[in-house]
Amino acid sequence: MMSRIVIYTTRYCPYCIRAKQLLDGKVVNYEEIPVDGDALLRQQMIELSGRSTVPQIWIGKIHVGGFDDLWALDCAGKLDALLLVNE
């Protein structure tokens, strides 16, 4: 079973695009929450993550962080296992 993946993004953020490309390459579904021009969603993201930058990514209940954090997990060979965690 795949973990639920949530990613807060903005439309033109290159790191958001790269994060989605990485996840697309893993052939996993994710819920994208665009915060472009939506102050309430952006505030929700900040409260949940403690960060104001996008993307902010959760895999299951784990806050991964941004693209660099996601990429580091993949490079370390830990991302695939995290994607398969049962909740």
N, C-alpha and C positions, 0 to 999 in steps of 0.2 A: 504494500500500500504506500502511496506517495504522501509525503507531508504536505500540508497546506502551505502555499507560498504566497506572501503578500509583499508587494513592492510599491512604495510611494515614489512617484516620478513627476517630472515636468517634461513637456513635449520636446524641447530642444536641448536638453542636458545630454552631453556626449557620454557621460558615465552611466546615465539611465539607459541609453541606447545600448551601450556595451553590456550592461548587466542583463538586459532582456535578450540580447544576442547569445550570451553565454547560457542562459536558461533555456532559450529556444534550441540551442545545440544539444542540450541534455534531453530534449523532447519531454519537457514537463509543463504542466499547466500552472499558471500563476494568476493571482488577482492583482491587477494594476489599479492603483488609486492615483489618478492625476491630481496634483495640487496646484496646477496653473491657475492663478487668479481666484483661488478658493481659500480664503484666509482661515476658515474654520477647519478644513481638512489639513491645511499646513500646521495649524496649531495642534490638532490631534496628533499628527506625526511627531511634532516636537515633544509633546507630553509623553508619548509612548517611547520614543527613542532617546530623548535627551539631546538630540542633534537637530540642527536646522537645515542641513544640506540634504540634497537628494542625489542618488536614490537612498532610501532606507528600506532594508530588506529583512523580512522575517521568514524563517523556515520552521514551520510548526510554532512552538512557543519560544523559539530561540531568535533573539535579535542578532542577525549576522552583522549588520552595519551597512556600509556602502559597497560600491563596486570593488574597491581595492580589497576589502575584507572577503568578499565573495570570491574574487580571483585568487587570493591567497589560500583559501580553503580548497579550491580546485587544484591549484599547483601542489599543495601538500597531500593531495589524494584523499581528502576528507569530505569533499562536497557530495559525492555520489552516495556515501553511506548516510549522510545527513538528510538527503532527499528521500531516502527510503524508510525513515523512522516512522514507526506506527505511533499514533497519538491516541 
